Amino acid sequence: MDKLTIDDVDLKEKRVLVRVDFNVPIENGKVTDDTRIRAALPTIQKILQSNAKLILMSHLGRPKGGPDPKYSLMPAATRLTELLGKDVEMAPDCVGSDVEAMVNARQPGQVLMLENLRFHKEEEKNDPEFAKQLAALGDMYVNDAFGSAHRAHASTEGVAKILKTAAVAGYLMKAELTALGKLLTGAQMPFVVILGGAKVSDKIQIIKNLVTRASHLLVGGGMAYTFLKAQGREIGKSLVEVEHLVTATNLMTVVAYSNPRKPVKMELPVDHVIGSNIEGTDALEHPQIDIPADKLAGDIGPQTIKNFSMILAQAKTVLWNGPMGVFEKEPFAKGTMAIAAAVAEATGRGAFTVVGGGDSVAALSKSGLTNKISHVSTGGGASLEFLGGQDLPGVEALTKAPKKT
Ligand code: AMP
């Protein structure tokens, strides 16, 4: 990683403005899943131990560009107070003279949480004046919100550009960039990429970028049926992106010619779990590739699980993004759970394994195997863009580390 991190700078007594991702689920004023808050704790603790003044900022949900108590970050501040065992004061807004006064009254070791950035529509517009107001609150900027780094917003890019000599990555950001970066440069072979989920269109870039780096591409989930249809298979009522049939054909050509001496091997489902509806009320195993006209495929079948698992058993590096079926419904969950187990087993054998994307992370958590994975990425869209070879504005804007001589 060629960016400075919080380990490279002197934080003592500085006002440290930190972009975190506290976009957490809230019900009846209480945080129902604090994973994202916990993920930011190493950075928060490091800053507090350095005797700095900590100012946290985040977005939450999609308010309509004005204050709305439903989207207040107060419940997140309360949860953080509990986790830190230390008072986290809540500001009434994220910019303005009252907030500046609160920031400037901070003592080293104290924490202030700014109110939801998206109460100002200028945040998502990356408005320079708004970014300047945010930047006035810190001597130093830390970005620990990898999940928002693919967006050029005021709090992710604008501020970093203003505080450019002191804009550094937090530990979560560093962990994400290091783990995902390892997949792009220097992944140990065999490198198996498992892709699933609903849409081919979301995964075009990642396929194109990883095709020359991976040894195997295992495709399951809804997106597999666009590929199968493009191959001329019968897919019944299964999910298909008709407008991407040509894309799928092109991608298969790219895959076939990826490396003439050692082309990446692409595997599609050879059997399925099918049913008349997406609920799986009459789901049954279907031991053939072609699917009857009145049925849809909701999961990969047992032979496909076996094929994918055998390939995973040899893997030294694994990336998994997207479930193998409609895992939210029990009758269609087996494929995803089996792949979660095979990836966890690979980790146990010493492979470097990465799982990304909201739904695969949820499936992993359902399987109870989250801590058996080398790295679970917190950023769905951001990880897809990064692995697709795109620069992330929130990362690009951080201060470059001096070149090692
Ligand atoms: P994505 O956000 O693209 O990762 O897609 C995740 C969603 O894809 C989940 O909600 C799954 O239920 C859905 N999905 C996975 N496999 C299928 C399938 N065979 N048919 C329809 N939906 C699917």
Boltz pocket constraint, residues with backbone or C-beta under 6 A from the ligand:
constraints:
  - pocket:
      binder: B
      contacts: [[A, 196], [A, 197], [A, 198], [A, 199], [A, 202], [A, 220], [A, 221], [A, 222], [A, 223], [A, 239], [A, 297], [A, 298], [A, 299], [A, 321], [A, 322], [A, 323], [A, 324], [A, 325], [A, 326], [A, 327], [A, 328], [A, 357], [A, 359], [A, 360]]
      max_distance: 6.0
